[in-house]
Amino acid sequence: MRLLTCLLMLLGGVAAAAQIRTVPLEDLLEETAAGADSSSLRFGTTALKAGPMREDAGPSRYIFPFENGGQKPVRIVSIGSNCSCVRALQGVGTVAPGEASQIVMEFDPTGHPGRFLRKLFVRSDEAVRPVAVLTLEVEVLSANPLADYYPVDMGTLRLRRDSVSFSAGRPAEAAIRAVNVGNGSFSPEFETAFLPSCIKVSSEPQTLAPGQEGMIQIRYEPGEEETPAETARLRLMVRGTGTTPLRSVIFIEIKK
C-alpha cells in the first residue's frame, strides 16, 4: 500500500511539472500590447518620431491622445517604460465612457547618444498584459562630437584608435590620429625602452596646441634577425597624458 501511495505521489508530481511553461527571455524583455484588441481605449496614434536632438538639449515631451470608446469606465493602473530616460508624466487614472484624455511622455536624452526606439507600456484594469505600447523613435546627437571621432581617451590626448598591426618581415608604417584636448600645449613622449629596435615612433607635429590634431607615426623596420618566430604583441606607452599607465597604452601587433 505504501509503495502504491509513493507511485501515485510521483505521478502527480510529474503531471504538475508538465504544466510548467518556460517563457522565452525575449518575451520577458519585450512586451506587446496583447490586450489592445479587447481594450476600450482608442489612441489617435501609438507611434511618434522625434527630430534629431543634441544630448544636452534637455527633456522633451510628447503627447499621445486617446479616448474611452467603451460603455464602462477604464482605469489605467500603471505605465512602465523600457528605459530610465523615458517616463509618463500624465495618464494614470480612471477614464469615463466617451471621455478623452492623453498620456504625456517625457524623454531625457542626457547620456543617451544614438538611435533608439523608446516605449511606454500602458496597463489597465481590462487585461493583465499592456493594452497599448506607445513608441518614440529618437536620434540623439552626441554633445561632444570630438569624443565620437576620437573614442580612445588618454587624458590630455584622445586617439582615433589604440592599436596597429604589421606583418612580420614586411616594412610598413601606420598612423594614428590624435587630438590635444588639454588646456595647454602638449608634446607626446613615448616609452620605447622595452620595444625592439625595429619599432620607430614619432609624432607629427612634435607639439600640439590645445585642440590641435596630429598624427602618431609608428614604423616597422625589420632586420633579418628581428623577425619574430611567433606573433608578437607589444605595448607602447604615451607619457605625460595625465592619466593612468593602463589607459596610456598603444598596442602593436606583429603577426607571424
N, C-alpha and C positions, 0 to 999 in steps of 0.2 A: 504493500500500500504506500509505504514511504517512497519507494522507487517511482511509483506511478505519479505521486504528487510532485516529485522533483522534475519528472519529464514534462508534466503539464506546465510547471512554472517556467521551465526552459523554453518551451514552445511559445508561451505567452510573451516572454522577453524578446524572442526573435520576431514575433508579429509586431510588437511595439516598435522594435528597431526598424522594421521595414517601412514604418510610416514616417521616419525621419527623412526630410528632404534637404539635400545640400544646395545652398543658394550660391550661385557663382559670384565671385568677388566683384565683377563689373556691375552686377545688379545692386550691390550694396553701395558702390561708389557713384553710380549714375542712375538717378531716379527718373521716372517718366510719369506723365500725367495720366495714370491708369484710370483715375476716376473722373476724367474730364467729360466723357460721353454721358455719364449719369448725373453730372452736376447741373444745377440751375444757373450757375454763374456764367455769364456771356461776356467775353472780353472783346474789345474792339480790335486789339492786336496782342499777341503774346511774344512778339519779336521786334526789337528795335536795334538800330545800328547807329553808333556814335561816330562823329567825325574824328580824325586824328587829334590827339591831345598830348601835351607835354606831361612828363611825370610829375612836375612841380606845379601843375595847373590848379590843384586843389579839388575837393569833391564836387561832383556834378550830379544833378537829379533828373530822373526820367519818370514819366507818368504812364501808367497802364490803366485806362478807364475800363469799367465793367458795370454790369447791372445784373440784378437777380431776376431772371426770366421765369421763375417758377411760381408756385402757389403758396409756398411756405417760406418762413424766414430761414436764412442760411447764416451760420456763424463761422467765420474764418478764425480758426483756433491758433494757427501758427504760420509763420512764413520763414523758411530757412534759406540758406544760400550755399553755394559751392566754393566760396572764398571769403576770407575775412575782409576783403576790400569792398564788398558789396553788402548792403543791408536794406531792409524795408523800413521806411520812416512812418508809413501810414498804410493801413489796410486791415489790421486785425480788428474784429468786432462783428456785430450782427447786422445783416443786410435784409431789410424787409422786402416782400414781393413787389416787384416793379421799381425798386429803389436803385438809383445809380450811385456809384462810388468809384474809388480809384485806389490803386496801390502805387506808392511813390518809392522808387528805387534810388538809392544813393550809391555812387561808385567813387572810390578814392584811388587815384592812380599812383599815389606815392609808393615807391618801391616795387612797382609792377610794370616795367617796360616790356613791350612786345605786343603780340596779337592774342586776344583771348575771347572766349565766349563765357560770360558770367551769367549765372542763373539764380532765380528765386523759385522756391518750391512752395506753392500755396496749398495749405491743408484746411479742410473744412469739416464740419460735423456730418457731412454727407458720405464720406468714404475714408478708409484708412490711408490709402495712397494719395499723393497730391492730386488735386482737382485741376491744377494748372501749373505749368512750368514757364516762367517769364524769362526771356533771354535778352541779353545785351551784348552785341558784338562790338568790341572796342579795339583800338590801336593806340598804344601808349608809346610816345617817343621819349627816349632817354633824356633826362635833364643834363646829362654830361656826354655829348656825342664823342668827345675825345676818348673817354673811357671805353666806348664801344669799339672804336677803331684801334685803340691800344689797350687790349684787355689785360696784359700782364703788368701787375702793379709791383714796382720795385722801389716804392717810396718816392724819391726825387725823380726817378725815371719811370716812364711807362713804355712797354715794348709791344710791338705787334705780335711777336711770338717769343718763346723762350727755349727753342731747340733748333738745331740744324743737323743735317745728316750728310755724310760723304761716303763714297765707295772706296774701299781700301785700294791703295796703289794708284789712284787716279787724282791728279792735282785738280783742285777746284776751289771756288770761293763762294761764300754765302753771306748775305747781308740781312741784318735785322733792323727794321725801322724803329726809331726811338724818339721820345719827346721829353723835354725837361719840363716837369710840372711843378718844380720848386719856385721859390721866390727870388732866388739868386742864380748867378751863372754856375754851371756845373761842368767839370771836366772828368769824364768817365775814366776810371783806372781799373785795371784788370789783374787779378791774381793768376799769374801764369806759371808760378814756380813748380806746380805739380802737373803741368801739361807737357806732353812730348814736344821736342823741338820742331816737329813738323806742323804744329799749330801756331799760326801767327794771328794776333788780334790787334785791331786799331779802331779808332773812331773818327768819323768824318762829319762835321768838323771836330777838332780836338776839344773845343769848349762850346757848350750850348748855352745860349742866353735863355732867360725864362720864357717858356712857350715855344722855343725853337725846336725844330725837328732835325734829326740827323740819322746817321747810319752807324751800326756796329759791324765792322767788316771782320769776318773770320775766314782765314785762308788755310787750306790744307795742302802742304808741300811735302809729300812723302819721299823719303830716300829708300833705297833698296833694303836697308837694314831696319826701316821703320814700318814696314808693312806688317800689321798685326796678324797673329796666327788665328785669331778669332775676333768676332765683333767686339770693338772697344767702346765703352761708354764713359765719357769724360765730363768733368764739371768745371765750368769757367765762372769764377766769382767776380761780380762787379763790386768794387769797393766804394765806400763813401756815399751810399744811396740813402742812408738814414733809416734803414730797416734791418731786419734780422738776416743773418747769412743764408738761412734756408730760403728766404724769399729773394735773394740776390744772385741766383744761380742760373746760368745758361747751360743747357745740356748739349753736348756734342757727341754724336754717334758716328763711328767709323765702321761701316758694315763690311764684313769679310765677303 
